[in-house]
Structure formats: structure tokens, C-alpha cells
Amino acid sequence: MQKIASAPNLTIATLWLDVLRADGIEALLQRQYLAGGVGDLPPQQCLPELWVAEDAQAERARALLDAFLQLPQRQWVCRQCHEHIEGGFESCWNCGAPMPP
Ligand SMILES: [Zn+2]
């Protein structure tokens, strides 16, 4: 097991987890339930963490995450369900419709 990154919140941690898993990396989250401890614990120790199960996959996982984080951050509105989409998504997370050209 090797830690790849700390995420600012659980939503982003889950997104990163999906990015790694989509590429066949066995990734998991740690500390994802500690947000309730903020106030009792230093906030930095309550952030969800992204880990890989296999140390051999750590380097590729970091490269994937770096590439993902360098995607242009876009904002667009889904033509089908009018959901507001932010981030590197090319399809609507609500209904799955593709991003308009
Ligand atoms: Zn939609």
C-alpha cells in the first residue's frame, strides 16, 4: 500500500479514485469518514487520502492523477437535463449526455 495524495474533500477523493480505477489501478480511500473529526483533530489529518494497493502501481497512479489534474477545468450546461457541469467532465454526470461541442 502506498499513499498517492490527500484530497480536499470526499467528492474529489472519490473522483480521483474513479480515475485510477478506470485505468485498472487498484486504488482505495483512507480516512474518508474522518471529516466528522474536524475540530477534535487537526484538519490536515482529516482529509480523505488516496492509496494504491500495489506499490508497483504508485508511479503510474501519480502520473494519471497529474494528467487528470491538468485537464482544462470547464463549465458547461447539459443540453438534456440543464445540469451545471464543472471540471474535466466530457459527459453529464446526471444523465450521461455528451458535452456540447
Ligand atoms: Zn444531463
Boltz pocket constraint, residues with backbone or C-beta under 6 A from the ligand:
constraints:
  - pocket:
      binder: B
      contacts: [[A, 78], [A, 79], [A, 80], [A, 81], [A, 82], [A, 83], [A, 92], [A, 93], [A, 94], [A, 95], [A, 96], [A, 97]]
      max_distance: 6.0
